[in-house]
């Protein structure tokens, strides 16, 4: 049974790897940056709730950017 060309990948072809690594790391990094900014503001203003707001903002920003990147290809 022959393999489909769509399922085979040339090991020397690394052009698309950067794109997929970017997509894989986009959401976790955006979430971490949002949380880190909120944590810093919490320490600055002596509060405990700002980190959660910025965690949500970072997650939403990551999802929005992920959707933009995926729609760019279509």
N, CA, C and O atoms as a Tripos MOL2 file, in Angstrom:
@<TRIPOS>MOLECULE
protein
  296   295    74     0     0
PROTEIN
NO_CHARGES

@<TRIPOS>ATOM
      1 N           0.8410   -1.1700    0.0000 N.3       1 UNK1
      2 CA          0.0000    0.0000    0.0000 C.3       1 UNK1
      3 C           0.8960    1.2470    0.0000 C.2       1 UNK1
      4 O           1.6580    1.4450    0.9470 O.2       1 UNK1
      5 N           0.8250    2.0840   -1.0280 N.am      2 UNK2
      6 CA          1.6970    3.2640   -1.1100 C.3       2 UNK2
      7 C           1.2660    4.3480   -0.1290 C.2       2 UNK2
      8 O           0.0830    4.5100    0.1700 O.2       2 UNK2
      9 N           2.2450    5.0740    0.3550 N.am      3 UNK3
     10 CA          1.9790    6.1760    1.2780 C.3       3 UNK3
     11 C           1.5150    7.3980    0.4980 C.2       3 UNK3
     12 O           1.9620    7.6380   -0.6240 O.2       3 UNK3
     13 N           0.6290    8.1540    1.0920 N.am      4 UNK4
     14 CA          0.1510    9.3790    0.4830 C.3       4 UNK4
     15 C           1.2390   10.4480    0.5850 C.2       4 UNK4
     16 O           1.9960   10.4820    1.5560 O.2       4 UNK4
     17 N           1.3120   11.3200   -0.4240 N.am      5 UNK5
     18 CA          2.3070   12.3930   -0.4060 C.3       5 UNK5
     19 C           2.0270   13.3930    0.7190 C.2       5 UNK5
     20 O           2.9490   14.0340    1.2240 O.2       5 UNK5
     21 N           0.7650   13.5240    1.1060 N.am      6 UNK6
     22 CA          0.4200   14.4670    2.1650 C.3       6 UNK6
     23 C           0.8990   13.9790    3.5350 C.2       6 UNK6
     24 O           1.1110   14.7850    4.4410 O.2       6 UNK6
     25 N           1.0670   12.6820    3.6870 N.am      7 UNK7
     26 CA          1.4770   12.1440    4.9770 C.3       7 UNK7
     27 C           2.9830   12.0100    5.1130 C.2       7 UNK7
     28 O           3.4890   11.8590    6.2240 O.2       7 UNK7
     29 N           3.6970   12.0620    4.0200 N.am      8 UNK8
     30 CA          5.1470   11.9270    4.0870 C.3       8 UNK8
     31 C           5.7840   13.3080    4.1570 C.2       8 UNK8
     32 O           5.2900   14.2670    3.5640 O.2       8 UNK8
     33 N           6.8780   13.3900    4.8830 N.am      9 UNK9
     34 CA          7.5840   14.6600    5.0250 C.3       9 UNK9
     35 C           9.0650   14.4160    4.8190 C.2       9 UNK9
     36 O           9.6400   13.4820    5.3770 O.2       9 UNK9
     37 N           9.6600   15.2500    4.0270 N.am     10 UNK10
     38 CA         11.0840   15.1590    3.7860 C.3      10 UNK10
     39 C          11.8280   15.6410    5.0280 C.2      10 UNK10
     40 O          11.6000   16.7690    5.4650 O.2      10 UNK10
     41 N          12.7090   14.8290    5.6120 N.am     11 UNK11
     42 CA         13.4260   15.2500    6.8230 C.3      11 UNK11
     43 C          14.2760   16.5030    6.6120 C.2      11 UNK11
     44 O          14.5690   17.2110    7.5750 O.2      11 UNK11
     45 N          14.6720   16.7870    5.3860 N.am     12 UNK12
     46 CA         15.4820   17.9720    5.1220 C.3      12 UNK12
     47 C          14.6550   19.2350    4.9580 C.2      12 UNK12
     48 O          15.2120   20.3330    4.9410 O.2      12 UNK12
     49 N          13.3410   19.1080    4.8380 N.am     13 UNK13
     50 CA         12.4710   20.2580    4.6390 C.3      13 UNK13
     51 C          12.0440   20.8180    5.9880 C.2      13 UNK13
     52 O          11.1450   20.2760    6.6310 O.2      13 UNK13
     53 N          12.6810   21.8920    6.4160 N.am     14 UNK14
     54 CA         12.4110   22.4630    7.7420 C.3      14 UNK14
     55 C          11.7930   23.8480    7.6530 C.2      14 UNK14
     56 O          11.8250   24.5990    8.6280 O.2      14 UNK14
     57 N          11.2350   24.1980    6.5120 N.am     15 UNK15
     58 CA         10.6840   25.5440    6.3480 C.3      15 UNK15
     59 C           9.4700   25.8030    7.2270 C.2      15 UNK15
     60 O           9.3140   26.9130    7.7350 O.2      15 UNK15
     61 N           8.6150   24.8200    7.4200 N.am     16 UNK16
     62 CA          7.3840   25.0330    8.1700 C.3      16 UNK16
     63 C           7.5080   24.8110    9.6590 C.2      16 UNK16
     64 O           6.5610   25.0710   10.4010 O.2      16 UNK16
     65 N           8.6500   24.3370   10.1110 N.am     17 UNK17
     66 CA          8.7960   24.0220   11.5300 C.3      17 UNK17
     67 C           8.6940   25.2750   12.3990 C.2      17 UNK17
     68 O           8.0710   25.2380   13.4600 O.2      17 UNK17
     69 N           9.2830   26.3560   11.9740 N.am     18 UNK18
     70 CA          9.2300   27.6010   12.7470 C.3      18 UNK18
     71 C           7.8140   28.1020   12.9240 C.2      18 UNK18
     72 O           7.4540   28.5970   13.9920 O.2      18 UNK18
     73 N           7.0100   27.9760   11.8810 N.am     19 UNK19
     74 CA          5.6110   28.4060   11.9490 C.3      19 UNK19
     75 C           4.8500   27.5980   12.9930 C.2      19 UNK19
     76 O           4.0910   28.1570   13.7840 O.2      19 UNK19
     77 N           5.0510   26.2930   12.9950 N.am     20 UNK20
     78 CA          4.3150   25.4480   13.9280 C.3      20 UNK20
     79 C           4.8340   25.5810   15.3600 C.2      20 UNK20
     80 O           4.0610   25.4480   16.3090 O.2      20 UNK20
     81 N           6.1100   25.8370   15.5240 N.am     21 UNK21
     82 CA          6.6370   26.1020   16.8660 C.3      21 UNK21
     83 C           6.0580   27.4100   17.3980 C.2      21 UNK21
     84 O           5.7110   27.5100   18.5740 O.2      21 UNK21
     85 N           5.9580   28.4130   16.5210 N.am     22 UNK22
     86 CA          5.3570   29.6850   16.9110 C.3      22 UNK22
     87 C           3.9110   29.4880   17.3620 C.2      22 UNK22
     88 O           3.4930   30.0490   18.3750 O.2      22 UNK22
     89 N           3.1550   28.6990   16.6170 N.am     23 UNK23
     90 CA          1.7600   28.4500   16.9860 C.3      23 UNK23
     91 C           1.6590   27.6780   18.3040 C.2      23 UNK23
     92 O           0.7600   27.9310   19.1060 O.2      23 UNK23
     93 N           2.5690   26.7490   18.5240 N.am     24 UNK24
     94 CA          2.5250   25.9370   19.7390 C.3      24 UNK24
     95 C           2.8820   26.7500   20.9870 C.2      24 UNK24
     96 O           2.3580   26.4830   22.0680 O.2      24 UNK24
     97 N           3.7540   27.7230   20.8460 N.am     25 UNK25
     98 CA          4.2140   28.4920   22.0020 C.3      25 UNK25
     99 C           3.4490   29.7890   22.2230 C.2      25 UNK25
    100 O           3.5960   30.4270   23.2650 O.2      25 UNK25
    101 N           2.6400   30.1810   21.2590 N.am     26 UNK26
    102 CA          1.9550   31.4660   21.3260 C.3      26 UNK26
    103 C           1.0360   31.5850   22.5350 C.2      26 UNK26
    104 O           1.1210   32.5650   23.2760 O.2      26 UNK26
    105 N           0.1810   30.6300   22.7440 N.am     27 UNK27
    106 CA         -0.7910   30.7090   23.8440 C.3      27 UNK27
    107 C          -0.1320   30.6030   25.2260 C.2      27 UNK27
    108 O          -0.4490   31.4080   26.1020 O.2      27 UNK27
    109 N           0.7730   29.6420   25.4540 N.am     28 UNK28
    110 CA          1.4000   29.6020   26.7920 C.3      28 UNK28
    111 C           2.2280   30.8410   27.1210 C.2      28 UNK28
    112 O           2.2260   31.3000   28.2630 O.2      28 UNK28
    113 N           2.9280   31.3790   26.1440 N.am     29 UNK29
    114 CA          3.7540   32.5570   26.4020 C.3      29 UNK29
    115 C           2.8760   33.7710   26.6850 C.2      29 UNK29
    116 O           3.1720   34.5410   27.5980 O.2      29 UNK29
    117 N           1.7970   33.9550   25.9180 N.am     30 UNK30
    118 CA          0.8990   35.0930   26.1530 C.3      30 UNK30
    119 C           0.2560   34.9940   27.5370 C.2      30 UNK30
    120 O           0.1070   36.0010   28.2300 O.2      30 UNK30
    121 N          -0.1220   33.7860   27.9330 N.am     31 UNK31
    122 CA         -0.7170   33.5860   29.2530 C.3      31 UNK31
    123 C           0.2930   33.8910   30.3530 C.2      31 UNK31
    124 O          -0.0370   34.5550   31.3360 O.2      31 UNK31
    125 N           1.5170   33.4100   30.1900 N.am     32 UNK32
    126 CA          2.5590   33.6670   31.1890 C.3      32 UNK32
    127 C           2.8830   35.1500   31.2990 C.2      32 UNK32
    128 O           3.0380   35.6690   32.4050 O.2      32 UNK32
    129 N           2.9860   35.8320   30.1730 N.am     33 UNK33
    130 CA          3.3000   37.2650   30.1920 C.3      33 UNK33
    131 C           2.1810   38.0430   30.8850 C.2      33 UNK33
    132 O           2.4470   38.9500   31.6740 O.2      33 UNK33
    133 N           0.9290   37.6890   30.5880 N.am     34 UNK34
    134 CA         -0.1910   38.3490   31.2570 C.3      34 UNK34
    135 C          -0.1500   38.1350   32.7620 C.2      34 UNK34
    136 O          -0.3570   39.0730   33.5320 O.2      34 UNK34
    137 N           0.1180   36.8940   33.1840 N.am     35 UNK35
    138 CA          0.1850   36.6050   34.6150 C.3      35 UNK35
    139 C           1.3670   37.3360   35.2640 C.2      35 UNK35
    140 O           1.2350   37.8760   36.3630 O.2      35 UNK35
    141 N           2.5060   37.3520   34.5960 N.am     36 UNK36
    142 CA          3.6890   38.0160   35.1570 C.3      36 UNK36
    143 C           3.4490   39.5150   35.3140 C.2      36 UNK36
    144 O           3.8540   40.1090   36.3140 O.2      36 UNK36
    145 N           2.7960   40.1230   34.3370 N.am     37 UNK37
    146 CA          2.4880   41.5530   34.4570 C.3      37 UNK37
    147 C           1.5220   41.7980   35.6170 C.2      37 UNK37
    148 O           1.6990   42.7390   36.3910 O.2      37 UNK37
    149 N           0.5130   40.9590   35.7300 N.am     38 UNK38
    150 CA         -0.4370   41.1010   36.8340 C.3      38 UNK38
    151 C           0.2130   40.8700   38.1820 C.2      38 UNK38
    152 O          -0.0880   41.5710   39.1480 O.2      38 UNK38
    153 N           1.1040   39.8900   38.2560 N.am     39 UNK39
    154 CA          1.8140   39.6250   39.5110 C.3      39 UNK39
    155 C           2.6690   40.8240   39.9060 C.2      39 UNK39
    156 O           2.7030   41.2150   41.0730 O.2      39 UNK39
    157 N           3.3490   41.3970   38.9410 N.am     40 UNK40
    158 CA          4.1580   42.5830   39.2280 C.3      40 UNK40
    159 C           3.3180   43.7480   39.7130 C.2      40 UNK40
    160 O           3.7110   44.4550   40.6410 O.2      40 UNK40
    161 N           2.1650   43.9530   39.0940 N.am     41 UNK41
    162 CA          1.2730   45.0260   39.5410 C.3      41 UNK41
    163 C           0.6960   44.7200   40.9140 C.2      41 UNK41
    164 O           0.5030   45.6280   41.7220 O.2      41 UNK41
    165 N           0.4180   43.4420   41.1830 N.am     42 UNK42
    166 CA         -0.0500   43.0650   42.5210 C.3      42 UNK42
    167 C           0.9860   43.3980   43.5810 C.2      42 UNK42
    168 O           0.6430   43.9070   44.6480 O.2      42 UNK42
    169 N           2.2340   43.1190   43.2970 N.am     43 UNK43
    170 CA          3.2940   43.4270   44.2510 C.3      43 UNK43
    171 C           3.4560   44.9360   44.4150 C.2      43 UNK43
    172 O           3.7250   45.4220   45.5140 O.2      43 UNK43
    173 N           3.2920   45.6650   43.3310 N.am     44 UNK44
    174 CA          3.4560   47.1200   43.3680 C.3      44 UNK44
    175 C           2.3430   47.7890   44.1690 C.2      44 UNK44
    176 O           2.6000   48.6950   44.9620 O.2      44 UNK44
    177 N           1.1030   47.3400   43.9590 N.am     45 UNK45
    178 CA         -0.0380   47.9820   44.6030 C.3      45 UNK45
    179 C          -0.5540   47.2240   45.8310 C.2      45 UNK45
    180 O          -1.5640   47.6130   46.4170 O.2      45 UNK45
    181 N           0.1270   46.1560   46.2190 N.am     46 UNK46
    182 CA         -0.2360   45.3570   47.4010 C.3      46 UNK46
    183 C          -1.6880   44.8480   47.3370 C.2      46 UNK46
    184 O          -2.4640   44.9910   48.2820 O.2      46 UNK46
    185 N          -2.0180   44.2520   46.1900 N.am     47 UNK47
    186 CA         -3.3400   43.6530   46.0070 C.3      47 UNK47
    187 C          -3.1610   42.1710   45.6930 C.2      47 UNK47
    188 O          -2.0350   41.6820   45.6020 O.2      47 UNK47
    189 N          -4.2680   41.4610   45.5300 N.am     48 UNK48
    190 CA         -4.1800   40.0320   45.2010 C.3      48 UNK48
    191 C          -5.0310   39.6540   43.9950 C.2      48 UNK48
    192 O          -5.0280   38.4830   43.6150 O.2      48 UNK48
    193 N          -5.7540   40.5690   43.3780 N.am     49 UNK49
    194 CA         -6.6810   40.2100   42.3160 C.3      49 UNK49
    195 C          -6.2160   40.6130   40.9160 C.2      49 UNK49
    196 O          -6.7310   40.0900   39.9280 O.2      49 UNK49
    197 N          -5.2770   41.5080   40.8160 N.am     50 UNK50
    198 CA         -4.8700   42.0130   39.5000 C.3      50 UNK50
    199 C          -4.2300   40.9060   38.6590 C.2      50 UNK50
    200 O          -4.4010   40.8940   37.4400 O.2      50 UNK50
    201 N          -3.5030   39.9860   39.2740 N.am     51 UNK51
    202 CA         -2.8530   38.9090   38.5150 C.3      51 UNK51
    203 C          -3.8560   38.0550   37.7670 C.2      51 UNK51
    204 O          -3.5680   37.5780   36.6700 O.2      51 UNK51
    205 N          -5.0310   37.8570   38.3460 N.am     52 UNK52
    206 CA         -6.0460   37.0320   37.6920 C.3      52 UNK52
    207 C          -6.6960   37.7580   36.5170 C.2      52 UNK52
    208 O          -7.0510   37.1380   35.5140 O.2      52 UNK52
    209 N          -6.8460   39.0530   36.6450 N.am     53 UNK53
    210 CA         -7.3740   39.8440   35.5400 C.3      53 UNK53
    211 C          -6.3950   39.8000   34.3640 C.2      53 UNK53
    212 O          -6.8000   39.5940   33.2200 O.2      53 UNK53
    213 N          -5.1070   39.9930   34.6520 N.am     54 UNK54
    214 CA         -4.1160   39.9790   33.5900 C.3      54 UNK54
    215 C          -3.8770   38.5750   33.0370 C.2      54 UNK54
    216 O          -3.4970   38.4230   31.8770 O.2      54 UNK54
    217 N          -4.0960   37.5570   33.8550 N.am     55 UNK55
    218 CA         -4.0500   36.1810   33.3590 C.3      55 UNK55
    219 C          -5.1340   35.9750   32.3110 C.2      55 UNK55
    220 O          -4.8860   35.3810   31.2620 O.2      55 UNK55
    221 N          -6.3200   36.4610   32.5920 N.am     56 UNK56
    222 CA         -7.4240   36.3610   31.6370 C.3      56 UNK56
    223 C          -7.1320   37.1770   30.3760 C.2      56 UNK56
    224 O          -7.3770   36.7120   29.2620 O.2      56 UNK56
    225 N          -6.6160   38.3810   30.5500 N.am     57 UNK57
    226 CA         -6.2830   39.2250   29.3960 C.3      57 UNK57
    227 C          -5.2000   38.5710   28.5400 C.2      57 UNK57
    228 O          -5.2980   38.5770   27.3130 O.2      57 UNK57
    229 N          -4.1770   38.0110   29.1680 N.am     58 UNK58
    230 CA         -3.1190   37.3360   28.4240 C.3      58 UNK58
    231 C          -3.6330   36.1230   27.6780 C.2      58 UNK58
    232 O          -3.2310   35.8770   26.5410 O.2      58 UNK58
    233 N          -4.5160   35.3610   28.3000 N.am     59 UNK59
    234 CA         -5.0890   34.1890   27.6340 C.3      59 UNK59
    235 C          -5.9340   34.6000   26.4370 C.2      59 UNK59
    236 O          -5.8380   34.0010   25.3660 O.2      59 UNK59
    237 N          -6.7620   35.6230   26.6190 N.am     60 UNK60
    238 CA         -7.5810   36.1110   25.5080 C.3      60 UNK60
    239 C          -6.7220   36.6560   24.3770 C.2      60 UNK60
    240 O          -7.0210   36.4260   23.2050 O.2      60 UNK60
    241 N          -5.6680   37.3710   24.7150 N.am     61 UNK61
    242 CA         -4.7660   37.8910   23.6830 C.3      61 UNK61
    243 C          -4.0930   36.7510   22.9310 C.2      61 UNK61
    244 O          -3.9150   36.8270   21.7150 O.2      61 UNK61
    245 N          -3.7190   35.6970   23.6450 N.am     62 UNK62
    246 CA         -3.1140   34.5390   22.9950 C.3      62 UNK62
    247 C          -4.0710   33.8510   22.0450 C.2      62 UNK62
    248 O          -3.6840   33.4810   20.9370 O.2      62 UNK62
    249 N          -5.3340   33.6700   22.4670 N.am     63 UNK63
    250 CA         -6.3360   33.0550   21.5990 C.3      63 UNK63
    251 C          -6.6120   33.9090   20.3680 C.2      63 UNK63
    252 O          -6.7240   33.3890   19.2580 O.2      63 UNK63
    253 N          -6.7210   35.2140   20.5630 N.am     64 UNK64
    254 CA         -6.9770   36.1020   19.4290 C.3      64 UNK64
    255 C          -5.8290   36.0400   18.4330 C.2      64 UNK64
    256 O          -6.0620   35.9510   17.2270 O.2      64 UNK64
    257 N          -4.6100   36.0860   18.9110 N.am     65 UNK65
    258 CA         -3.4540   36.0290   18.0090 C.3      65 UNK65
    259 C          -3.3540   34.6680   17.3260 C.2      65 UNK65
    260 O          -2.9780   34.5930   16.1570 O.2      65 UNK65
    261 N          -3.6840   33.6010   18.0350 N.am     66 UNK66
    262 CA         -3.6770   32.2670   17.4470 C.3      66 UNK66
    263 C          -4.7030   32.1700   16.3190 C.2      66 UNK66
    264 O          -4.4110   31.6140   15.2600 O.2      66 UNK66
    265 N          -5.8930   32.7050   16.5410 N.am     67 UNK67
    266 CA         -6.9200   32.7020   15.4970 C.3      67 UNK67
    267 C          -6.4860   33.5480   14.3100 C.2      67 UNK67
    268 O          -6.7210   33.1640   13.1640 O.2      67 UNK67
    269 N          -5.8630   34.6830   14.5590 N.am     68 UNK68
    270 CA         -5.3690   35.5210   13.4560 C.3      68 UNK68
    271 C          -4.3200   34.7890   12.6300 C.2      68 UNK68
    272 O          -4.3500   34.8460   11.4010 O.2      68 UNK68
    273 N          -3.3980   34.1060   13.2900 N.am     69 UNK69
    274 CA         -2.3630   33.3780   12.5780 C.3      69 UNK69
    275 C          -2.9420   32.2240   11.7590 C.2      69 UNK69
    276 O          -2.5000   31.9730   10.6380 O.2      69 UNK69
    277 N          -3.9250   31.5270   12.3150 N.am     70 UNK70
    278 CA         -4.5340   30.4150   11.5970 C.3      70 UNK70
    279 C          -5.3770   30.9070   10.4220 C.2      70 UNK70
    280 O          -5.4220   30.2470    9.3840 O.2      70 UNK70
    281 N          -6.0390   32.0410   10.5640 N.am     71 UNK71
    282 CA         -6.8410   32.5870    9.4680 C.3      71 UNK71
    283 C          -5.9810   33.2190    8.3890 C.2      71 UNK71
    284 O          -6.4280   33.3590    7.2500 O.2      71 UNK71
    285 N          -4.7730   33.5990    8.7180 N.am     72 UNK72
    286 CA         -3.8730   34.1960    7.7430 C.3      72 UNK72
    287 C          -3.5350   33.2070    6.6230 C.2      72 UNK72
    288 O          -3.3020   33.6110    5.4840 O.2      72 UNK72
    289 N          -3.5080   31.9240    6.9490 N.am     73 UNK73
    290 CA         -3.1310   30.9030    5.9680 C.3      73 UNK73
    291 C          -4.2620   30.5370    5.0250 C.2      73 UNK73
    292 O          -4.0130   30.0010    3.9460 O.2      73 UNK73
    293 N          -5.5080   30.8180    5.4130 N.am     74 UNK74
    294 CA         -6.6310   30.4140    4.5640 C.3      74 UNK74
    295 C          -7.0740   31.4930    3.6340 C.2      74 UNK74
    296 O          -8.0100   31.2950    2.8590 O.2      74 UNK74
@<TRIPOS>BOND
     1     1     2 1
     2     2     3 1
     3     3     4 2
     4     3     5 am
     5     5     6 1
     6     6     7 1
     7     7     8 2
     8     7     9 am
     9     9    10 1
    10    10    11 1
    11    11    12 2
    12    11    13 am
    13    13    14 1
    14    14    15 1
    15    15    16 2
    16    15    17 am
    17    17    18 1
    18    18    19 1
    19    19    20 2
    20    19    21 am
    21    21    22 1
    22    22    23 1
    23    23    24 2
    24    23    25 am
    25    25    26 1
    26    26    27 1
    27    27    28 2
    28    27    29 am
    29    29    30 1
    30    30    31 1
    31    31    32 2
    32    31    33 am
    33    33    34 1
    34    34    35 1
    35    35    36 2
    36    35    37 am
    37    37    38 1
    38    38    39 1
    39    39    40 2
    40    39    41 am
    41    41    42 1
    42    42    43 1
    43    43    44 2
    44    43    45 am
    45    45    46 1
    46    46    47 1
    47    47    48 2
    48    47    49 am
    49    49    50 1
    50    50    51 1
    51    51    52 2
    52    51    53 am
    53    53    54 1
    54    54    55 1
    55    55    56 2
    56    55    57 am
    57    57    58 1
    58    58    59 1
    59    59    60 2
    60    59    61 am
    61    61    62 1
    62    62    63 1
    63    63    64 2
    64    63    65 am
    65    65    66 1
    66    66    67 1
    67    67    68 2
    68    67    69 am
    69    69    70 1
    70    70    71 1
    71    71    72 2
    72    71    73 am
    73    73    74 1
    74    74    75 1
    75    75    76 2
    76    75    77 am
    77    77    78 1
    78    78    79 1
    79    79    80 2
    80    79    81 am
    81    81    82 1
    82    82    83 1
    83    83    84 2
    84    83    85 am
    85    85    86 1
    86    86    87 1
    87    87    88 2
    88    87    89 am
    89    89    90 1
    90    90    91 1
    91    91    92 2
    92    91    93 am
    93    93    94 1
    94    94    95 1
    95    95    96 2
    96    95    97 am
    97    97    98 1
    98    98    99 1
    99    99   100 2
   100    99   101 am
   101   101   102 1
   102   102   103 1
   103   103   104 2
   104   103   105 am
   105   105   106 1
   106   106   107 1
   107   107   108 2
   108   107   109 am
   109   109   110 1
   110   110   111 1
   111   111   112 2
   112   111   113 am
   113   113   114 1
   114   114   115 1
   115   115   116 2
   116   115   117 am
   117   117   118 1
   118   118   119 1
   119   119   120 2
   120   119   121 am
   121   121   122 1
   122   122   123 1
   123   123   124 2
   124   123   125 am
   125   125   126 1
   126   126   127 1
   127   127   128 2
   128   127   129 am
   129   129   130 1
   130   130   131 1
   131   131   132 2
   132   131   133 am
   133   133   134 1
   134   134   135 1
   135   135   136 2
   136   135   137 am
   137   137   138 1
   138   138   139 1
   139   139   140 2
   140   139   141 am
   141   141   142 1
   142   142   143 1
   143   143   144 2
   144   143   145 am
   145   145   146 1
   146   146   147 1
   147   147   148 2
   148   147   149 am
   149   149   150 1
   150   150   151 1
   151   151   152 2
   152   151   153 am
   153   153   154 1
   154   154   155 1
   155   155   156 2
   156   155   157 am
   157   157   158 1
   158   158   159 1
   159   159   160 2
   160   159   161 am
   161   161   162 1
   162   162   163 1
   163   163   164 2
   164   163   165 am
   165   165   166 1
   166   166   167 1
   167   167   168 2
   168   167   169 am
   169   169   170 1
   170   170   171 1
   171   171   172 2
   172   171   173 am
   173   173   174 1
   174   174   175 1
   175   175   176 2
   176   175   177 am
   177   177   178 1
   178   178   179 1
   179   179   180 2
   180   179   181 am
   181   181   182 1
   182   182   183 1
   183   183   184 2
   184   183   185 am
   185   185   186 1
   186   186   187 1
   187   187   188 2
   188   187   189 am
   189   189   190 1
   190   190   191 1
   191   191   192 2
   192   191   193 am
   193   193   194 1
   194   194   195 1
   195   195   196 2
   196   195   197 am
   197   197   198 1
   198   198   199 1
   199   199   200 2
   200   199   201 am
   201   201   202 1
   202   202   203 1
   203   203   204 2
   204   203   205 am
   205   205   206 1
   206   206   207 1
   207   207   208 2
   208   207   209 am
   209   209   210 1
   210   210   211 1
   211   211   212 2
   212   211   213 am
   213   213   214 1
   214   214   215 1
   215   215   216 2
   216   215   217 am
   217   217   218 1
   218   218   219 1
   219   219   220 2
   220   219   221 am
   221   221   222 1
   222   222   223 1
   223   223   224 2
   224   223   225 am
   225   225   226 1
   226   226   227 1
   227   227   228 2
   228   227   229 am
   229   229   230 1
   230   230   231 1
   231   231   232 2
   232   231   233 am
   233   233   234 1
   234   234   235 1
   235   235   236 2
   236   235   237 am
   237   237   238 1
   238   238   239 1
   239   239   240 2
   240   239   241 am
   241   241   242 1
   242   242   243 1
   243   243   244 2
   244   243   245 am
   245   245   246 1
   246   246   247 1
   247   247   248 2
   248   247   249 am
   249   249   250 1
   250   250   251 1
   251   251   252 2
   252   251   253 am
   253   253   254 1
   254   254   255 1
   255   255   256 2
   256   255   257 am
   257   257   258 1
   258   258   259 1
   259   259   260 2
   260   259   261 am
   261   261   262 1
   262   262   263 1
   263   263   264 2
   264   263   265 am
   265   265   266 1
   266   266   267 1
   267   267   268 2
   268   267   269 am
   269   269   270 1
   270   270   271 1
   271   271   272 2
   272   271   273 am
   273   273   274 1
   274   274   275 1
   275   275   276 2
   276   275   277 am
   277   277   278 1
   278   278   279 1
   279   279   280 2
   280   279   281 am
   281   281   282 1
   282   282   283 1
   283   283   284 2
   284   283   285 am
   285   285   286 1
   286   286   287 1
   287   287   288 2
   288   287   289 am
   289   289   290 1
   290   290   291 1
   291   291   292 2
   292   291   293 am
   293   293   294 1
   294   294   295 1
   295   295   296 2
@<TRIPOS>SUBSTRUCTURE
     1 UNK1         2 RESIDUE 1 A UNK
     2 UNK2         6 RESIDUE 1 A UNK
     3 UNK3        10 RESIDUE 1 A UNK
     4 UNK4        14 RESIDUE 1 A UNK
     5 UNK5        18 RESIDUE 1 A UNK
     6 UNK6        22 RESIDUE 1 A UNK
     7 UNK7        26 RESIDUE 1 A UNK
     8 UNK8        30 RESIDUE 1 A UNK
     9 UNK9        34 RESIDUE 1 A UNK
    10 UNK10       38 RESIDUE 1 A UNK
    11 UNK11       42 RESIDUE 1 A UNK
    12 UNK12       46 RESIDUE 1 A UNK
    13 UNK13       50 RESIDUE 1 A UNK
    14 UNK14       54 RESIDUE 1 A UNK
    15 UNK15       58 RESIDUE 1 A UNK
    16 UNK16       62 RESIDUE 1 A UNK
    17 UNK17       66 RESIDUE 1 A UNK
    18 UNK18       70 RESIDUE 1 A UNK
    19 UNK19       74 RESIDUE 1 A UNK
    20 UNK20       78 RESIDUE 1 A UNK
    21 UNK21       82 RESIDUE 1 A UNK
    22 UNK22       86 RESIDUE 1 A UNK
    23 UNK23       90 RESIDUE 1 A UNK
    24 UNK24       94 RESIDUE 1 A UNK
    25 UNK25       98 RESIDUE 1 A UNK
    26 UNK26      102 RESIDUE 1 A UNK
    27 UNK27      106 RESIDUE 1 A UNK
    28 UNK28      110 RESIDUE 1 A UNK
    29 UNK29      114 RESIDUE 1 A UNK
    30 UNK30      118 RESIDUE 1 A UNK
    31 UNK31      122 RESIDUE 1 A UNK
    32 UNK32      126 RESIDUE 1 A UNK
    33 UNK33      130 RESIDUE 1 A UNK
    34 UNK34      134 RESIDUE 1 A UNK
    35 UNK35      138 RESIDUE 1 A UNK
    36 UNK36      142 RESIDUE 1 A UNK
    37 UNK37      146 RESIDUE 1 A UNK
    38 UNK38      150 RESIDUE 1 A UNK
    39 UNK39      154 RESIDUE 1 A UNK
    40 UNK40      158 RESIDUE 1 A UNK
    41 UNK41      162 RESIDUE 1 A UNK
    42 UNK42      166 RESIDUE 1 A UNK
    43 UNK43      170 RESIDUE 1 A UNK
    44 UNK44      174 RESIDUE 1 A UNK
    45 UNK45      178 RESIDUE 1 A UNK
    46 UNK46      182 RESIDUE 1 A UNK
    47 UNK47      186 RESIDUE 1 A UNK
    48 UNK48      190 RESIDUE 1 A UNK
    49 UNK49      194 RESIDUE 1 A UNK
    50 UNK50      198 RESIDUE 1 A UNK
    51 UNK51      202 RESIDUE 1 A UNK
    52 UNK52      206 RESIDUE 1 A UNK
    53 UNK53      210 RESIDUE 1 A UNK
    54 UNK54      214 RESIDUE 1 A UNK
    55 UNK55      218 RESIDUE 1 A UNK
    56 UNK56      222 RESIDUE 1 A UNK
    57 UNK57      226 RESIDUE 1 A UNK
    58 UNK58      230 RESIDUE 1 A UNK
    59 UNK59      234 RESIDUE 1 A UNK
    60 UNK60      238 RESIDUE 1 A UNK
    61 UNK61      242 RESIDUE 1 A UNK
    62 UNK62      246 RESIDUE 1 A UNK
    63 UNK63      250 RESIDUE 1 A UNK
    64 UNK64      254 RESIDUE 1 A UNK
    65 UNK65      258 RESIDUE 1 A UNK
    66 UNK66      262 RESIDUE 1 A UNK
    67 UNK67      266 RESIDUE 1 A UNK
    68 UNK68      270 RESIDUE 1 A UNK
    69 UNK69      274 RESIDUE 1 A UNK
    70 UNK70      278 RESIDUE 1 A UNK
    71 UNK71      282 RESIDUE 1 A UNK
    72 UNK72      286 RESIDUE 1 A UNK
    73 UNK73      290 RESIDUE 1 A UNK
    74 UNK74      294 RESIDUE 1 A UNK
